[in-house]
Amino acid sequence: MGEPAAWSRCEGGVIVAVRVTPKGGRDAVAGRWIDGAGRAFLALRVSAAASEGAANAAACATLAKALGVAKGDVTVRGGVRSREKRLMVRGDPDRIAAALRNCLDQD
């Protein structure tokens, strides 16, 4: 059995579980992160601090760039004040899932 996926399909796109490291020095996908309960997350590093939504905005922009979608197509759906967030990516679920797998393959 393979590793758990950090994303799932939803109506209109994909929900991605992410773990954000604010003030991480750069904006980038940093691979996969598995928590103690075995849940999978896409690890994101952002240079912004976790202040006044800056890290959330940077996380959305970083994921959008990595997936090749518009910034407006990525929104925070859960975990606004947490490192572990749920981001909604609007678009074709098959294309988004392929782009997510590609991000992890390049890590």
N, CA, C and O atoms as CSV, one atom per row, in Angstrom:
chain,resi,resn,atom,element,x,y,z
A,1,MET,N,N,0.843,-1.183,0.000
A,1,MET,CA,C,0.000,0.000,0.000
A,1,MET,C,C,0.883,1.239,0.000
A,1,MET,O,O,1.853,1.304,0.755
A,2,GLY,N,N,0.558,2.239,-0.848
A,2,GLY,CA,C,1.379,3.434,-0.972
A,2,GLY,C,C,1.119,4.436,0.134
A,2,GLY,O,O,0.312,4.202,1.033
A,3,GLU,N,N,1.818,5.556,0.048
A,3,GLU,CA,C,1.645,6.631,1.019
A,3,GLU,C,C,0.287,7.294,0.823
A,3,GLU,O,O,-0.232,7.314,-0.293
A,4,PRO,N,N,-0.298,7.837,1.890
A,4,PRO,CA,C,-1.582,8.522,1.743
A,4,PRO,C,C,-1.423,9.783,0.896
A,4,PRO,O,O,-0.369,10.418,0.888
A,5,ALA,N,N,-2.488,10.125,0.191
A,5,ALA,CA,C,-2.457,11.327,-0.651
A,5,ALA,C,C,-2.736,12.563,0.198
A,5,ALA,O,O,-3.491,12.509,1.169
A,6,ALA,N,N,-2.124,13.657,-0.178
A,6,ALA,CA,C,-2.312,14.927,0.523
A,6,ALA,C,C,-3.437,15.735,-0.103
A,6,ALA,O,O,-3.631,16.895,0.261
A,7,TRP,N,N,-4.179,15.155,-1.031
A,7,TRP,CA,C,-5.248,15.885,-1.690
A,7,TRP,C,C,-6.402,14.947,-2.006
A,7,TRP,O,O,-6.253,13.725,-2.047
A,8,SER,N,N,-7.562,15.565,-2.230
A,8,SER,CA,C,-8.750,14.808,-2.612
A,8,SER,C,C,-9.587,15.665,-3.556
A,8,SER,O,O,-9.565,16.895,-3.497
A,9,ARG,N,N,-10.312,14.993,-4.413
A,9,ARG,CA,C,-11.180,15.686,-5.359
A,9,ARG,C,C,-12.384,16.258,-4.630
A,9,ARG,O,O,-12.850,15.708,-3.632
A,10,CYS,N,N,-12.870,17.363,-5.146
A,10,CYS,CA,C,-14.111,17.950,-4.645
A,10,CYS,C,C,-14.812,18.582,-5.847
A,10,CYS,O,O,-14.245,18.664,-6.937
A,11,GLU,N,N,-16.032,19.019,-5.638
A,11,GLU,CA,C,-16.745,19.650,-6.735
A,11,GLU,C,C,-16.020,20.918,-7.162
A,11,GLU,O,O,-15.845,21.842,-6.368
A,12,GLY,N,N,-15.607,20.954,-8.404
A,12,GLY,CA,C,-14.950,22.133,-8.954
A,12,GLY,C,C,-13.449,22.165,-8.823
A,12,GLY,O,O,-12.819,23.145,-9.223
A,13,GLY,N,N,-12.848,21.111,-8.268
A,13,GLY,CA,C,-11.391,21.115,-8.149
A,13,GLY,C,C,-10.857,20.090,-7.182
A,13,GLY,O,O,-11.310,18.946,-7.149
A,14,VAL,N,N,-9.882,20.515,-6.388
A,14,VAL,CA,C,-9.167,19.623,-5.477
A,14,VAL,C,C,-8.929,20.353,-4.162
A,14,VAL,O,O,-8.622,21.546,-4.156
A,15,ILE,N,N,-9.069,19.637,-3.048
A,15,ILE,CA,C,-8.691,20.153,-1.735
A,15,ILE,C,C,-7.316,19.578,-1.413
A,15,ILE,O,O,-7.119,18.364,-1.463
A,16,VAL,N,N,-6.371,20.444,-1.085
A,16,VAL,CA,C,-4.999,20.024,-0.785
A,16,VAL,C,C,-4.711,20.314,0.686
A,16,VAL,O,O,-4.882,21.440,1.152
A,17,ALA,N,N,-4.275,19.292,1.405
A,17,ALA,CA,C,-3.837,19.483,2.789
A,17,ALA,C,C,-2.380,19.931,2.728
A,17,ALA,O,O,-1.534,19.237,2.164
A,18,VAL,N,N,-2.091,21.092,3.307
A,18,VAL,CA,C,-0.729,21.626,3.278
A,18,VAL,C,C,-0.242,21.894,4.692
A,18,VAL,O,O,-1.035,22.162,5.595
A,19,ARG,N,N,1.048,21.819,4.872
A,19,ARG,CA,C,1.693,22.236,6.121
A,19,ARG,C,C,2.645,23.353,5.740
A,19,ARG,O,O,3.600,23.145,4.992
A,20,VAL,N,N,2.376,24.540,6.262
A,20,VAL,CA,C,3.105,25.744,5.867
A,20,VAL,C,C,4.166,26.090,6.908
A,20,VAL,O,O,3.902,26.085,8.110
A,21,THR,N,N,5.364,26.388,6.426
A,21,THR,CA,C,6.436,26.894,7.274
A,21,THR,C,C,6.636,28.363,6.937
A,21,THR,O,O,7.264,28.692,5.931
A,22,PRO,N,N,6.090,29.269,7.795
A,22,PRO,CA,C,6.298,30.690,7.549
A,22,PRO,C,C,7.744,31.089,7.835
A,22,PRO,O,O,8.450,30.409,8.579
A,23,LYS,N,N,8.166,32.180,7.245
A,23,LYS,CA,C,9.550,32.654,7.373
A,23,LYS,C,C,10.536,31.530,7.036
A,23,LYS,O,O,11.563,31.355,7.692
A,24,GLY,N,N,10.179,30.769,5.980
A,24,GLY,CA,C,10.978,29.624,5.568
A,24,GLY,C,C,12.106,29.970,4.613
A,24,GLY,O,O,12.751,29.070,4.075
A,25,GLY,N,N,12.360,31.258,4.389
A,25,GLY,CA,C,13.482,31.669,3.566
A,25,GLY,C,C,13.183,31.799,2.092
A,25,GLY,O,O,13.829,32.586,1.400
A,26,ARG,N,N,12.220,31.046,1.593
A,26,ARG,CA,C,11.872,31.090,0.176
A,26,ARG,C,C,10.457,30.560,0.015
A,26,ARG,O,O,9.925,29.925,0.925
A,27,ASP,N,N,9.850,30.813,-1.122
A,27,ASP,CA,C,8.517,30.303,-1.416
A,27,ASP,C,C,8.669,29.092,-2.321
A,27,ASP,O,O,9.090,29.216,-3.472
A,28,ALA,N,N,8.319,27.901,-1.791
A,28,ALA,CA,C,8.507,26.684,-2.574
A,28,ALA,C,C,7.735,25.512,-1.989
A,28,ALA,O,O,7.413,25.489,-0.801
A,29,VAL,N,N,7.447,24.542,-2.844
A,29,VAL,CA,C,6.941,23.254,-2.389
A,29,VAL,C,C,8.139,22.500,-1.842
A,29,VAL,O,O,9.166,22.379,-2.511
A,30,ALA,N,N,8.004,21.990,-0.614
A,30,ALA,CA,C,9.129,21.332,0.045
A,30,ALA,C,C,8.926,19.830,0.214
A,30,ALA,O,O,9.588,19.205,1.042
A,31,GLY,N,N,8.019,19.250,-0.561
A,31,GLY,CA,C,7.820,17.805,-0.517
A,31,GLY,C,C,6.573,17.394,0.232
A,31,GLY,O,O,5.596,18.138,0.318
A,32,ARG,N,N,6.634,16.189,0.771
A,32,ARG,CA,C,5.510,15.599,1.494
A,32,ARG,C,C,5.851,15.569,2.974
A,32,ARG,O,O,7.008,15.370,3.345
A,33,TRP,N,N,4.851,15.764,3.816
A,33,TRP,CA,C,5.028,15.692,5.262
A,33,TRP,C,C,3.926,14.812,5.813
A,33,TRP,O,O,2.755,15.018,5.491
A,34,ILE,N,N,4.274,13.831,6.640
A,34,ILE,CA,C,3.317,12.930,7.270
A,34,ILE,C,C,3.322,13.221,8.767
A,34,ILE,O,O,4.381,13.228,9.395
A,35,ASP,N,N,2.132,13.464,9.345
A,35,ASP,CA,C,2.089,13.747,10.777
A,35,ASP,C,C,2.061,12.441,11.583
A,35,ASP,O,O,2.054,11.351,11.012
A,36,GLY,N,N,2.044,12.564,12.893
A,36,GLY,CA,C,2.079,11.409,13.770
A,36,GLY,C,C,0.886,10.481,13.626
A,36,GLY,O,O,0.973,9.300,13.961
A,37,ALA,N,N,-0.236,11.009,13.129
A,37,ALA,CA,C,-1.432,10.202,12.920
A,37,ALA,C,C,-1.464,9.556,11.535
A,37,ALA,O,O,-2.418,8.858,11.194
A,38,GLY,N,N,-0.414,9.793,10.738
A,38,GLY,CA,C,-0.344,9.201,9.406
A,38,GLY,C,C,-1.026,10.001,8.320
A,38,GLY,O,O,-1.180,9.511,7.201
A,39,ARG,N,N,-1.447,11.239,8.624
A,39,ARG,CA,C,-2.070,12.085,7.605
A,39,ARG,C,C,-0.992,12.741,6.754
A,39,ARG,O,O,0.040,13.180,7.263
A,40,ALA,N,N,-1.249,12.803,5.447
A,40,ALA,CA,C,-0.284,13.376,4.510
A,40,ALA,C,C,-0.592,14.847,4.239
A,40,ALA,O,O,-1.753,15.253,4.168
A,41,PHE,N,N,0.460,15.627,4.089
A,41,PHE,CA,C,0.369,17.037,3.762
A,41,PHE,C,C,1.395,17.357,2.692
A,41,PHE,O,O,2.449,16.724,2.631
A,42,LEU,N,N,1.097,18.329,1.852
A,42,LEU,CA,C,2.075,18.898,0.944
A,42,LEU,C,C,2.790,19.984,1.736
A,42,LEU,O,O,2.150,20.926,2.205
A,43,ALA,N,N,4.089,19.872,1.892
A,43,ALA,CA,C,4.849,20.852,2.674
A,43,ALA,C,C,5.160,22.067,1.814
A,43,ALA,O,O,5.670,21.944,0.700
A,44,LEU,N,N,4.844,23.240,2.348
A,44,LEU,CA,C,5.133,24.500,1.668
A,44,LEU,C,C,5.999,25.361,2.570
A,44,LEU,O,O,5.759,25.448,3.774
A,45,ARG,N,N,7.005,25.995,1.987
A,45,ARG,CA,C,7.813,26.996,2.688
A,45,ARG,C,C,7.457,28.344,2.086
A,45,ARG,O,O,7.384,28.487,0.866
A,46,VAL,N,N,7.236,29.332,2.946
A,46,VAL,CA,C,6.973,30.677,2.448
A,46,VAL,C,C,7.862,31.655,3.196
A,46,VAL,O,O,8.151,31.464,4.377
A,47,SER,N,N,8.290,32.692,2.511
A,47,SER,CA,C,9.169,33.677,3.146
A,47,SER,C,C,8.392,34.640,4.042
A,47,SER,O,O,8.984,35.280,4.911
A,48,ALA,N,N,7.096,34.754,3.849
A,48,ALA,CA,C,6.269,35.670,4.637
A,48,ALA,C,C,6.107,35.182,6.072
A,48,ALA,O,O,6.142,33.983,6.349
A,49,ALA,N,N,5.931,36.131,6.966
A,49,ALA,CA,C,5.660,35.808,8.370
A,49,ALA,C,C,4.175,35.493,8.538
A,49,ALA,O,O,3.341,35.904,7.732
A,50,ALA,N,N,3.870,34.765,9.589
A,50,ALA,CA,C,2.476,34.427,9.898
A,50,ALA,C,C,1.827,35.612,10.597
A,50,ALA,O,O,1.527,35.553,11.790
A,51,SER,N,N,1.615,36.676,9.853
A,51,SER,CA,C,1.077,37.908,10.421
A,51,SER,C,C,0.060,38.505,9.462
A,51,SER,O,O,0.351,38.699,8.282
A,52,GLU,N,N,-1.126,38.795,9.964
A,52,GLU,CA,C,-2.168,39.460,9.189
A,52,GLU,C,C,-2.466,38.767,7.855
A,52,GLU,O,O,-2.763,39.434,6.864
A,53,GLY,N,N,-2.390,37.440,7.826
A,53,GLY,CA,C,-2.736,36.680,6.635
A,53,GLY,C,C,-1.655,36.609,5.575
A,53,GLY,O,O,-1.882,36.046,4.504
A,54,ALA,N,N,-0.484,37.167,5.849
A,54,ALA,CA,C,0.582,37.188,4.837
A,54,ALA,C,C,1.038,35.782,4.471
A,54,ALA,O,O,1.257,35.496,3.294
A,55,ALA,N,N,1.184,34.901,5.454
A,55,ALA,CA,C,1.627,33.535,5.165
A,55,ALA,C,C,0.549,32.771,4.397
A,55,ALA,O,O,0.870,31.970,3.519
A,56,ASN,N,N,-0.727,33.010,4.718
A,56,ASN,CA,C,-1.812,32.356,3.974
A,56,ASN,C,C,-1.795,32.783,2.508
A,56,ASN,O,O,-1.899,31.947,1.612
A,57,ALA,N,N,-1.663,34.076,2.271
A,57,ALA,CA,C,-1.618,34.590,0.895
A,57,ALA,C,C,-0.414,34.024,0.154
A,57,ALA,O,O,-0.516,33.646,-1.013
A,58,ALA,N,N,0.731,33.968,0.838
A,58,ALA,CA,C,1.936,33.427,0.215
A,58,ALA,C,C,1.783,31.935,-0.077
A,58,ALA,O,O,2.251,31.453,-1.109
A,59,ALA,N,N,1.134,31.209,0.821
A,59,ALA,CA,C,0.913,29.771,0.597
A,59,ALA,C,C,0.040,29.562,-0.638
A,59,ALA,O,O,0.335,28.703,-1.469
A,60,CYS,N,N,-1.029,30.341,-0.762
A,60,CYS,CA,C,-1.905,30.229,-1.935
A,60,CYS,C,C,-1.150,30.566,-3.219
A,60,CYS,O,O,-1.277,29.866,-4.223
A,61,ALA,N,N,-0.365,31.642,-3.179
A,61,ALA,CA,C,0.396,32.056,-4.366
A,61,ALA,C,C,1.459,31.018,-4.732
A,61,ALA,O,O,1.682,30.743,-5.911
A,62,THR,N,N,2.107,30.451,-3.731
A,62,THR,CA,C,3.149,29.453,-3.975
A,62,THR,C,C,2.559,28.198,-4.600
A,62,THR,O,O,3.114,27.651,-5.553
A,63,LEU,N,N,1.428,27.744,-4.060
A,63,LEU,CA,C,0.795,26.550,-4.625
A,63,LEU,C,C,0.284,26.836,-6.034
A,63,LEU,O,O,0.425,25.997,-6.923
A,64,ALA,N,N,-0.307,28.008,-6.245
A,64,ALA,CA,C,-0.800,28.369,-7.580
A,64,ALA,C,C,0.329,28.345,-8.607
A,64,ALA,O,O,0.169,27.805,-9.702
A,65,LYS,N,N,1.461,28.927,-8.251
A,65,LYS,CA,C,2.599,28.954,-9.171
A,65,LYS,C,C,3.103,27.541,-9.464
A,65,LYS,O,O,3.394,27.204,-10.612
A,66,ALA,N,N,3.202,26.722,-8.422
A,66,ALA,CA,C,3.694,25.352,-8.602
A,66,ALA,C,C,2.772,24.520,-9.492
A,66,ALA,O,O,3.229,23.640,-10.221
A,67,LEU,N,N,1.469,24.807,-9.427
A,67,LEU,CA,C,0.500,24.028,-10.203
A,67,LEU,C,C,0.168,24.649,-11.546
A,67,LEU,O,O,-0.517,24.033,-12.363
A,68,GLY,N,N,0.646,25.868,-11.783
A,68,GLY,CA,C,0.372,26.530,-13.052
A,68,GLY,C,C,-1.062,27.017,-13.181
A,68,GLY,O,O,-1.639,26.993,-14.268
A,69,VAL,N,N,-1.640,27.465,-12.052
A,69,VAL,CA,C,-2.992,28.019,-12.074
A,69,VAL,C,C,-2.928,29.471,-11.617
A,69,VAL,O,O,-1.910,29.918,-11.088
A,70,ALA,N,N,-4.010,30.200,-11.821
A,70,ALA,CA,C,-4.073,31.592,-11.384
A,70,ALA,C,C,-4.123,31.666,-9.860
A,70,ALA,O,O,-4.673,30.777,-9.209
A,71,LYS,N,N,-3.546,32.732,-9.294
A,71,LYS,CA,C,-3.570,32.918,-7.837
A,71,LYS,C,C,-4.987,32.879,-7.297
A,71,LYS,O,O,-5.226,32.330,-6.222
A,72,GLY,N,N,-5.919,33.449,-8.022
A,72,GLY,CA,C,-7.308,33.488,-7.585
A,72,GLY,C,C,-7.997,32.132,-7.558
A,72,GLY,O,O,-9.087,32.000,-7.001
A,73,ASP,N,N,-7.370,31.122,-8.158
A,73,ASP,CA,C,-7.939,29.773,-8.161
A,73,ASP,C,C,-7.583,28.982,-6.911
A,73,ASP,O,O,-8.042,27.851,-6.752
A,74,VAL,N,N,-6.776,29.550,-6.023
A,74,VAL,CA,C,-6.379,28.865,-4.787
A,74,VAL,C,C,-6.847,29.695,-3.604
A,74,VAL,O,O,-6.500,30.869,-3.480
A,75,THR,N,N,-7.641,29.071,-2.730
A,75,THR,CA,C,-8.162,29.756,-1.558
A,75,THR,C,C,-8.021,28.875,-0.319
A,75,THR,O,O,-7.992,27.648,-0.420
A,76,VAL,N,N,-7.936,29.505,0.838
A,76,VAL,CA,C,-7.864,28.777,2.100
A,76,VAL,C,C,-9.274,28.336,2.476
A,76,VAL,O,O,-10.187,29.158,2.556
A,77,ARG,N,N,-9.446,27.042,2.706
A,77,ARG,CA,C,-10.740,26.485,3.088
A,77,ARG,C,C,-10.775,26.067,4.553
A,77,ARG,O,O,-11.856,25.850,5.100
A,78,GLY,N,N,-9.637,25.950,5.190
A,78,GLY,CA,C,-9.592,25.565,6.596
A,78,GLY,C,C,-8.199,25.755,7.152
A,78,GLY,O,O,-7.213,25.662,6.420
A,79,GLY,N,N,-8.112,26.025,8.461
A,79,GLY,CA,C,-6.811,26.183,9.104
A,79,GLY,C,C,-6.195,27.551,8.951
A,79,GLY,O,O,-4.972,27.680,8.890
A,80,VAL,N,N,-7.021,28.574,8.887
A,80,VAL,CA,C,-6.525,29.935,8.657
A,80,VAL,C,C,-5.439,30.321,9.653
A,80,VAL,O,O,-4.481,31.000,9.284
A,81,ARG,N,N,-5.571,29.902,10.906
A,81,ARG,CA,C,-4.598,30.277,11.945
A,81,ARG,C,C,-3.669,29.128,12.318
A,81,ARG,O,O,-3.014,29.176,13.359
A,82,SER,N,N,-3.607,28.113,11.491
A,82,SER,CA,C,-2.805,26.926,11.782
A,82,SER,C,C,-1.738,26.726,10.711
A,82,SER,O,O,-1.868,27.231,9.596
A,83,ARG,N,N,-0.687,25.989,11.051
A,83,ARG,CA,C,0.306,25.619,10.031
A,83,ARG,C,C,-0.284,24.613,9.053
A,83,ARG,O,O,0.088,24.579,7.880
A,84,GLU,N,N,-1.208,23.798,9.548
A,84,GLU,CA,C,-1.861,22.786,8.714
A,84,GLU,C,C,-3.158,23.367,8.175
A,84,GLU,O,O,-4.064,23.707,8.935
A,85,LYS,N,N,-3.235,23.476,6.868
A,85,LYS,CA,C,-4.350,24.144,6.199
A,85,LYS,C,C,-4.951,23.249,5.125
A,85,LYS,O,O,-4.340,22.277,4.678
A,86,ARG,N,N,-6.150,23.602,4.732
A,86,ARG,CA,C,-6.786,22.980,3.575
A,86,ARG,C,C,-6.959,24.074,2.536
A,86,ARG,O,O,-7.648,25.066,2.772
A,87,LEU,N,N,-6.322,23.885,1.372
A,87,LEU,CA,C,-6.422,24.854,0.282
A,87,LEU,C,C,-7.262,24.255,-0.842
A,87,LEU,O,O,-7.069,23.102,-1.226
A,88,MET,N,N,-8.180,25.035,-1.356
A,88,MET,CA,C,-9.005,24.622,-2.487
A,88,MET,C,C,-8.367,25.157,-3.758
A,88,MET,O,O,-8.073,26.347,-3.870
A,89,VAL,N,N,-8.159,24.256,-4.716
A,89,VAL,CA,C,-7.633,24.643,-6.022
A,89,VAL,C,C,-8.746,24.394,-7.032
A,89,VAL,O,O,-9.134,23.249,-7.261
A,90,ARG,N,N,-9.254,25.449,-7.629
A,90,ARG,CA,C,-10.314,25.320,-8.622
A,90,ARG,C,C,-9.723,24.954,-9.974
A,90,ARG,O,O,-8.676,25.461,-10.375
A,91,GLY,N,N,-10.424,24.057,-10.669
A,91,GLY,CA,C,-9.998,23.645,-11.997
A,91,GLY,C,C,-10.262,22.173,-12.226
A,91,GLY,O,O,-10.970,21.527,-11.454
A,92,ASP,N,N,-9.691,21.654,-13.287
A,92,ASP,CA,C,-9.859,20.248,-13.653
A,92,ASP,C,C,-9.119,19.358,-12.651
A,92,ASP,O,O,-7.895,19.441,-12.551
A,93,PRO,N,N,-9.841,18.505,-11.906
A,93,PRO,CA,C,-9.197,17.681,-10.886
A,93,PRO,C,C,-8.084,16.772,-11.418
A,93,PRO,O,O,-7.073,16.574,-10.744
A,94,ASP,N,N,-8.262,16.225,-12.609
A,94,ASP,CA,C,-7.229,15.347,-13.174
A,94,ASP,C,C,-5.943,16.120,-13.454
A,94,ASP,O,O,-4.851,15.640,-13.150
A,95,ARG,N,N,-6.068,17.310,-14.030
A,95,ARG,CA,C,-4.892,18.123,-14.331
A,95,ARG,C,C,-4.211,18.589,-13.044
A,95,ARG,O,O,-2.983,18.587,-12.949
A,96,ILE,N,N,-5.009,18.986,-12.061
A,96,ILE,CA,C,-4.437,19.438,-10.790
A,96,ILE,C,C,-3.716,18.296,-10.085
A,96,ILE,O,O,-2.610,18.483,-9.578
A,97,ALA,N,N,-4.331,17.112,-10.048
A,97,ALA,CA,C,-3.697,15.952,-9.405
A,97,ALA,C,C,-2.382,15.592,-10.098
A,97,ALA,O,O,-1.402,15.249,-9.437
A,98,ALA,N,N,-2.364,15.670,-11.428
A,98,ALA,CA,C,-1.128,15.388,-12.165
A,98,ALA,C,C,-0.047,16.411,-11.816
A,98,ALA,O,O,1.119,16.053,-11.650
A,99,ALA,N,N,-0.431,17.675,-11.706
A,99,ALA,CA,C,0.534,18.722,-11.347
A,99,ALA,C,C,1.042,18.522,-9.927
A,99,ALA,O,O,2.221,18.752,-9.658
A,100,LEU,N,N,0.174,18.097,-9.014
A,100,LEU,CA,C,0.606,17.825,-7.633
A,100,LEU,C,C,1.602,16.669,-7.588
A,100,LEU,O,O,2.614,16.745,-6.891
A,101,ARG,N,N,1.317,15.609,-8.324
A,101,ARG,CA,C,2.255,14.460,-8.375
A,101,ARG,C,C,3.600,14.921,-8.954
A,101,ARG,O,O,4.657,14.498,-8.484
A,102,ASN,N,N,3.558,15.782,-9.965
A,102,ASN,CA,C,4.771,16.294,-10.578
A,102,ASN,C,C,5.586,17.101,-9.568
A,102,ASN,O,O,6.812,16.992,-9.539
A,103,CYS,N,N,4.922,17.909,-8.741
A,103,CYS,CA,C,5.607,18.687,-7.705
A,103,CYS,C,C,6.360,17.760,-6.757
A,103,CYS,O,O,7.499,18.042,-6.384
A,104,LEU,N,N,5.730,16.661,-6.370
A,104,LEU,CA,C,6.368,15.731,-5.439
A,104,LEU,C,C,7.496,14.950,-6.097
A,104,LEU,O,O,8.486,14.615,-5.447
A,105,ASP,N,N,7.348,14.660,-7.392
A,105,ASP,CA,C,8.397,13.928,-8.110
A,105,ASP,C,C,9.658,14.760,-8.259
A,105,ASP,O,O,10.760,14.212,-8.305
A,106,GLN,N,N,9.508,16.096,-8.338
A,106,GLN,CA,C,10.666,16.975,-8.521
A,106,GLN,C,C,11.376,17.288,-7.223
A,106,GLN,O,O,12.463,17.867,-7.229
A,107,ASP,N,N,10.764,16.907,-6.102
A,107,ASP,CA,C,11.362,17.209,-4.790
A,107,ASP,C,C,12.595,16.360,-4.561
A,107,ASP,O,O,13.235,16.471,-3.515
